[in-house]
Amino acid sequence: PRVYYKCEVLVHNRHQVFNAESIQISAGGASFKVDNADFDVESQIYLHFKPGNDVPAFNATCTVVSKNENKYGVSFNAVSGIIRDSIEKLTNKAS
């Protein structure tokens, strides 16, 4: 399950770094909004989440799975097991 999760996110596409804000998170992925960026669905991007809501700061390699104006959905390709556990605890607590 996804839960609302607000924190600052740095998004990197191997060419540029963008400031973004998370919207939702789950153990398998997240959604965020970013201005002045245009990522294609299926492209690989890198996210750095600042700490928030019982989840420490972490990095994730992601694939863009959805795009709606300045909002993106991503699936996590690589994220540490400890972080995945923290996110699962957060989502379980919220449900």
C-alpha positions as CSV (number, residue, x, y, z in Angstrom):
1,P,0.0,0.0,0.0
2,R,1.0,3.6,-0.6
3,V,0.8,6.3,2.0
4,Y,1.1,10.1,1.8
5,Y,4.7,11.0,2.5
6,K,6.0,14.5,2.2
7,C,9.7,15.2,2.0
8,E,12.3,16.9,-0.2
9,V,13.7,14.8,-3.0
10,L,16.6,15.3,-5.3
11,V,16.1,13.8,-8.7
12,H,19.0,13.1,-11.0
13,N,18.8,11.8,-14.6
14,R,22.6,11.6,-15.3
15,H,22.5,15.0,-16.8
16,Q,20.9,17.3,-14.3
17,V,19.7,17.5,-10.7
18,F,16.2,18.7,-9.9
19,N,14.5,19.6,-6.6
20,A,11.3,17.8,-6.1
21,E,8.7,16.9,-3.4
22,S,7.4,13.5,-2.6
23,I,3.7,12.8,-2.6
24,Q,3.3,9.1,-1.7
25,I,5.6,6.2,-0.9
26,S,5.4,2.4,-0.7
27,A,8.0,-0.3,-0.4
28,G,7.9,-0.7,-4.2
29,G,7.9,2.9,-5.3
30,A,6.9,6.5,-4.9
31,S,5.3,9.5,-6.5
32,F,6.7,13.0,-6.6
33,K,6.2,16.4,-8.2
34,V,8.9,18.4,-9.8
35,D,8.9,21.6,-11.9
36,N,11.1,22.3,-14.9
37,A,11.8,18.7,-15.7
38,D,10.6,16.2,-18.3
39,F,11.2,12.5,-17.7
40,D,10.0,9.9,-20.2
41,V,8.0,6.8,-19.0
42,E,10.4,3.8,-18.7
43,S,13.5,6.1,-18.2
44,Q,15.8,5.4,-15.3
45,I,16.3,8.1,-12.7
46,Y,18.0,8.4,-9.3
47,L,16.2,9.8,-6.3
48,H,17.7,11.0,-3.0
49,F,14.9,11.2,-0.3
50,K,15.6,13.5,2.6
51,P,14.6,12.1,6.0
52,G,11.0,12.2,7.1
53,N,8.1,10.4,8.8
54,D,10.1,7.6,10.5
55,V,12.1,6.9,7.3
56,P,15.8,7.9,7.2
57,A,17.4,9.6,4.2
58,F,18.0,7.1,1.3
59,N,18.9,6.8,-2.3
60,A,16.9,4.8,-4.9
61,T,17.5,3.8,-8.5
62,C,14.1,4.0,-10.1
63,T,12.1,3.5,-13.4
64,V,9.5,6.1,-14.3
65,V,6.1,4.2,-14.6
66,S,3.7,7.1,-14.9
67,K,3.7,10.8,-15.8
68,N,0.9,13.4,-15.4
69,E,2.0,17.0,-16.0
70,N,4.6,17.6,-13.3
71,K,3.8,14.5,-11.2
72,Y,5.6,11.2,-11.7
73,G,5.3,7.7,-10.4
74,V,8.3,5.5,-10.1
75,S,9.1,1.9,-9.2
76,F,12.2,1.2,-7.1
77,N,14.8,-0.8,-8.9
78,A,17.3,-0.7,-6.1
79,V,16.8,0.3,-2.5
80,S,18.4,-1.1,0.6
81,G,16.6,-3.8,2.7
82,I,16.7,-1.6,5.8
83,I,15.0,1.2,4.0
84,R,12.4,-1.1,2.5
85,D,11.7,-2.3,6.0
86,S,11.3,1.2,7.3
87,I,8.9,2.1,4.5
88,E,6.9,-1.1,5.1
89,K,6.6,-0.2,8.9
90,L,5.4,3.3,7.9
91,T,2.8,1.9,5.4
92,N,1.6,-0.8,7.8
93,K,1.2,1.8,10.6
94,A,-0.9,4.0,8.4
95,S,-3.3,1.3,7.2
